[in-house]
Amino acid sequence: MRLTCAQQLVEGGDVPGNVDRARTAIVEAADEGADLVVLPELFNVGYFAFDAYARRAESLAGETLSDLSAHAADRGVALLAGSIVEDLGATARETDVSTPADEGLANTAVLFDATGERRAVYRKRHLFGYDSAEPELLTPGESRGVATLSLGGDDVTVGVTTCYDVRFPEQYRDLAEAGCDLVCVPSAWPYPRVEHWNLLPRARAVENQFYVATANGAGTFDGSTLLGRSTVYDPEGHAMASTGDDPALVTATVDPGRVEAVRASFPAWHDRR
């Protein structure tokens, strides 16, 4: 299975421009043979555009997700649509998807298969409080966001977390126990915490012996610069593909059989107590 993390430029509040860049990334990734494309956290509105959250919030049946899932399906690729600011009340009214509250906003990632069918919804569980308005504006999620997809001839169980979640290893162990081969991490990780970004996703891969793929954004908004460095780690923590801080596509081949092979050859997973 070929996985592409689309490290796109995200400009704060420029939803039309950001969505156009996501469309372009999907086309380019599909042309390069991707089976699954992962977009960054809040790729449409921009993480630091806090004043725009309420104004740009959408239902899960809204224009952004409907457009991009159809766009990806036209090209035969599955899509993890990074995350958007979800209007929970609108989702409750317009869809059959359960919500953690009857109203309010959430930071929500949605996984679509290659036919455009919604397969998993994940609302960011750990809300970042350091110099961020996220806890004041958003409702944390409760579900774990897991789906098994047929990708490139393989059945791959994909889990989803978002950015700050990567600091909380218990969540990743839960995903491992749910059978995940791969955990995708849409993110908006800024400077200066480069070493944390280099360490934490790799540690989650090593301790759970599964693939971890980070899709970070690129760009500067309101004094904060996203550091990019989107990376795919294998079940031994090796960086299979990575990039710098400019927009780029990061592509790697994920083999779900390798997860069990690594756990069999170095049985830390089986030695847990």
Rosetta blueprint (number, residue, H / E / L):
1 M L
2 R E
3 L E
4 T E
5 C E
6 A E
7 Q E
8 Q L
9 L E
10 V L
11 E L
12 G L
13 G L
14 D L
15 V H
16 P H
17 G H
18 N H
19 V H
20 D H
21 R H
22 A H
23 R H
24 T H
25 A H
26 I H
27 V H
28 E H
29 A H
30 A H
31 D H
32 E L
33 G L
34 A L
35 D L
36 L E
37 V E
38 V E
39 L L
40 P L
41 E L
42 L L
43 F L
44 N L
45 V L
46 G L
47 Y L
48 F L
49 A L
50 F H
51 D H
52 A H
53 Y H
54 A H
55 R H
56 R H
57 A L
58 E E
59 S L
60 L L
61 A L
62 G L
63 E H
64 T H
65 L H
66 S H
67 D H
68 L H
69 S H
70 A H
71 H H
72 A H
73 A H
74 D H
75 R L
76 G L
77 V L
78 A E
79 L E
80 L E
81 A L
82 G L
83 S L
84 I E
85 V E
86 E E
87 D E
88 L H
89 G H
90 A H
91 T H
92 A H
93 R H
94 E H
95 T L
96 D L
97 V L
98 S L
99 T L
100 P L
101 A L
102 D L
103 E L
104 G L
105 L E
106 A E
107 N E
108 T E
109 A E
110 V E
111 L E
112 F E
113 D L
114 A L
115 T L
116 G L
117 E L
118 R E
119 R E
120 A E
121 V E
122 Y E
123 R E
124 K L
125 R L
126 H L
127 L L
128 F L
129 G L
130 Y L
131 D L
132 S L
133 A L
134 E H
135 P H
136 E H
137 L H
138 L E
139 T L
140 P L
141 G L
142 E L
143 S L
144 R L
145 G L
146 V E
147 A E
148 T E
149 L E
150 S E
151 L E
152 G L
153 G L
154 D E
155 D E
156 V E
157 T E
158 V E
159 G E
160 V E
161 T L
162 T L
163 C H
164 Y H
165 D H
166 V H
167 R H
168 F L
169 P H
170 E H
171 Q H
172 Y H
173 R H
174 D H
175 L H
176 A H
177 E H
178 A L
179 G L
180 C L
181 D L
182 L E
183 V E
184 C E
185 V E
186 P E
187 S E
188 A L
189 W L
190 P E
191 Y L
192 P L
193 R L
194 V H
195 E H
196 H H
197 W H
198 N H
199 L H
200 L H
201 P H
202 R H
203 A H
204 R H
205 A H
206 V H
207 E H
208 N H
209 Q L
210 F L
211 Y E
212 V E
213 A E
214 T E
215 A E
216 N E
217 G L
218 A E
219 G E
220 T E
221 F E
222 D L
223 G L
224 S E
225 T E
226 L E
227 L E
228 G L
229 R L
230 S L
231 T E
232 V E
233 Y E
234 D L
235 P L
236 E L
237 G L
238 H L
239 A E
240 M E
241 A E
242 S E
243 T L
244 G L
245 D L
246 D L
247 P L
248 A E
249 L E
250 V E
251 T E
252 A E
253 T E
254 V L
255 D L
256 P H
257 G H
258 R H
259 V H
260 E H
261 A H
262 V H
263 R H
264 A H
265 S H
266 F L
267 P L
268 A L
269 W L
270 H L
271 D L
272 R L
273 R L
